[in-house]
Amino acid sequence: MSTHRPPTLARTGQPSWRHRRFDRDRALGLRLTLAATAAFLLLVPFALLTLLVLGAWAPLHRLDTAVTDALHGYAQDHPAWVVLMRVWTEVFAPMPLRAVALLLVVWLLRRGARRLALWAATTMVVGGLVGPLLKLLVGRDRPELLDPVARAAGYSFPSGHALNATLAAGVLLLVLLPYVGRGAARAALWVAAVLLTVVTGLSRVTLGVHFTSDVVGGWLLGVAVVAATTAAFTSWRAHTGLRPVRPTRDGVAPEVERHPGAA
């Protein structure tokens, strides 16, 4: 009696799905898998924080209240600090940052970097749409303070200022990295991106219009959006045969600096 079995994928030389996904020789499949994993892991802490906010978790509420009260007390005693934070939060509000991003997109289009311009625009638009939608879904009220130093309308979580500052800082950083070399200019660009993100979020808590968890939520969501769109862009690079890059070191399209129109 014959014991012949139908050939399996492995026997016919066809690699399994798992092998295709993690095979180093199949760069696109590997990169897409790693990109999806990275984006998921970045969204996990944001999702957890959102659940804690929705559930009004007592320890988080106490922490938010303590930080808000402490910064509000400091703000009431230091009017000059309040003025500085008001100026900062207006200068680096979502609309001015979107205007800067639009100028960057126009500049990239003029250089012929259409796909890079599309990446920058997509990152800002996706984050700009997701943030307000989540505010409506979560429906968290802003802090209620006696004698507030500032006021803001709408819901609180996540902070739109923190989200858009993170998006803009990420886009500008990853586009401009190839133009600043390897020395002090690169460090200065990183410092500027971090300061833009951190101080913008701090200004919202200092002015009493957001809880700390609102700002952290904006930061986490912004990083997740930038990471997701960057992963998609670098996967496209691998698919078209462009050399692999490390975005946080090389930028997302270092060849554009030397050869306009290459991305």
LOMARPA-931006 format. One record per residue (C-alpha): x, y, z; residue in one letter. Coordinates in steps of 0.05 Angstrom, whole numbers, padded with zeros to 5 digits, always signed. Layout:
<vokols>
XYZA/...
</vokols>
This chain:
<vokols>
+00000+00000+00000M/+00027+00067-00019S/+00042+00116+00037T/+00055+00174-00009H/+00031+00241+00020R/+00013+00304-00017P/+00072+00352-00018P/+00068+00407+00034T/+00091+00478+00024L/+00155+00463+00059A/+00167+00401+00015R/+00154+00439-00050T/+00204+00493-00031G/+00152+00546-00015Q/+00170+00581+00050P/+00117+00587+00104S/+00084+00653+00122W/+00126+00657+00185R/+00190+00645+00146H/+00172+00698+00095R/+00158+00748+00150R/+00222+00738+00189F/+00271+00720+00133D/+00327+00772+00131R/+00334+00759+00056D/+00262+00782+00045R/+00272+00854+00067A/+00202+00881+00053L/+00166+00826+00091G/+00213+00833+00150L/+00208+00908+00151R/+00132+00908+00146L/+00128+00858+00203T/+00175+00897+00248L/+00140+00963+00230A/+00072+00935+00248A/+00099+00907+00313T/+00133+00973+00331A/+00070+01014+00317A/+00028+00966+00358F/+00076+00969+00417L/+00075+01045+00415L/-00001+01046+00416L/-00006+00999+00476V/+00014+01051+00529P/-00033+01103+00497F/-00090+01053+00497A/-00076+01035+00570L/-00074+01108+00590L/-00140+01120+00553T/-00173+01063+00591L/-00148+01090+00657L/-00176+01159+00640V/-00243+01130+00618L/-00246+01089+00681G/-00229+01149+00725A/-00174+01108+00759W/-00165+01138+00828A/-00088+01138+00831P/-00083+01172+00763L/-00136+01223+00784H/-00097+01239+00848R/-00032+01247+00810L/-00064+01292+00758D/-00096+01334+00812T/-00033+01340+00853A/+00010+01363+00794V/-00044+01411+00770T/-00052+01443+00838D/+00023+01450+00848A/+00035+01482+00780L/-00026+01526+00788H/-00001+01552+00855G/+00067+01567+00824Y/+00034+01603+00766A/-00007+01647+00812Q/+00056+01668+00849D/+00097+01681+00785H/+00059+01725+00734P/+00120+01729+00689A/+00121+01653+00683W/+00048+01654+00663V/+00062+01706+00609V/+00119+01664+00581L/+00076+01601+00580M/+00018+01639+00547R/+00065+01665+00492V/+00095+01596+00482W/+00028+01561+00478T/+00003+01612+00427E/+00065+01611+00383V/+00068+01535+00383F/-00007+01522+00379A/-00033+01470+00329P/-00050+01520+00273M/+00019+01555+00271P/+00053+01487+00272L/+00009+01463+00215R/+00027+01525+00176A/+00101+01510+00186V/+00089+01438+00163A/+00052+01464+00102L/+00112+01508+00084L/+00157+01447+00091L/+00111+01407+00045V/+00113+01462-00007V/+00188+01466-00002W/+00194+01391-00012L/+00148+01393-00073L/+00190+01448-00104R/+00250+01403-00096R/+00213+01347-00130G/+00209+01303-00067A/+00136+01286-00077R/+00134+01222-00036R/+00171+01255+00022L/+00122+01313+00019A/+00064+01264+00019L/+00094+01229+00081W/+00100+01296+00118A/+00029+01317+00100A/-00001+01249+00116T/+00032+01249+00185T/+00004+01317+00203M/-00065+01303+00175V/-00073+01234+00206V/-00053+01260+00275G/-00095+01323+00266G/-00157+01281+00252L/-00147+01227+00304V/-00136+01276+00361G/-00204+01312+00358P/-00240+01247+00346L/-00210+01217+00409L/-00228+01279+00448K/-00301+01269+00429L/-00299+01194+00445L/-00266+01202+00513V/-00305+01266+00532G/-00260+01285+00590R/-00273+01353+00621D/-00216+01402+00632R/-00190+01419+00702P/-00235+01463+00744E/-00194+01513+00784L/-00210+01571+00828L/-00180+01635+00799D/-00153+01603+00735P/-00096+01637+00698V/-00122+01614+00630A/-00182+01582+00598R/-00193+01535+00539A/-00254+01506+00505A/-00270+01435+00487G/-00252+01368+00518Y/-00186+01352+00550S/-00158+01283+00530F/-00112+01279+00492P/-00079+01348+00490S/-00082+01375+00420G/-00023+01421+00433H/+00020+01364+00458A/-00002+01319+00400L/+00011+01370+00345N/+00077+01392+00376A/+00100+01320+00374T/+00077+01311+00303L/+00111+01375+00278A/+00175+01361+00317A/+00178+01291+00289G/+00166+01312+00217V/+00215+01370+00219L/+00268+01327+00253L/+00264+01268+00205L/+00263+01313+00143V/+00319+01360+00165L/+00368+01310+00196L/+00405+01298+00130P/+00419+01373+00123Y/+00454+01383+00190V/+00514+01337+00186G/+00540+01297+00245R/+00564+01349+00295G/+00535+01401+00341A/+00481+01421+00290A/+00451+01351+00294R/+00450+01354+00370A/+00419+01424+00367A/+00364+01398+00321L/+00348+01341+00368W/+00347+01389+00428V/+00300+01437+00391A/+00252+01380+00374A/+00251+01355+00445V/+00242+01425+00474L/+00185+01440+00426L/+00149+01377+00448T/+00163+01380+00522V/+00154+01455+00535V/+00090+01458+00494T/+00060+01402+00537G/+00086+01434+00601L/+00054+01500+00582S/-00015+01468+00579R/-00010+01439+00649V/+00022+01502+00677T/-00037+01544+00651L/-00086+01496+00682G/-00122+01477+00618V/-00099+01404+00616H/-00083+01348+00664F/-00014+01316+00661T/-00045+01252+00632S/-00076+01293+00576D/-00007+01317+00556V/+00025+01249+00562V/-00031+01220+00520G/-00017+01272+00466G/+00056+01256+00467W/+00044+01180+00462L/-00006+01187+00406L/+00040+01234+00368G/+00099+01188+00373V/+00056+01129+00351A/+00030+01166+00289V/+00100+01189+00269V/+00128+01118+00280A/+00072+01086+00239A/+00078+01133+00179T/+00154+01130+00182T/+00152+01054+00182A/+00106+01055+00121A/+00153+01103+00085F/+00216+01063+00101T/+00181+00999+00078S/+00166+01033+00012W/+00240+01052+00007R/+00259+00979+00015A/+00209+00957-00037H/+00236+01006-00089T/+00308+00987-00077G/+00333+01048-00040L/+00385+01036+00013R/+00360+01021+00083P/+00362+01079+00133V/+00356+01089+00207R/+00307+01147+00210P/+00329+01174+00277T/+00400+01178+00252R/+00395+01189+00177D/+00326+01219+00169G/+00272+01187+00127V/+00301+01206+00059A/+00374+01226+00063P/+00383+01222-00013E/+00337+01282-00023V/+00390+01328+00007E/+00440+01306-00046R/+00393+01289-00104H/+00328+01330-00103P/+00271+01290-00131G/+00298+01223-00106A/+00240+01212-00059A/
</vokols>
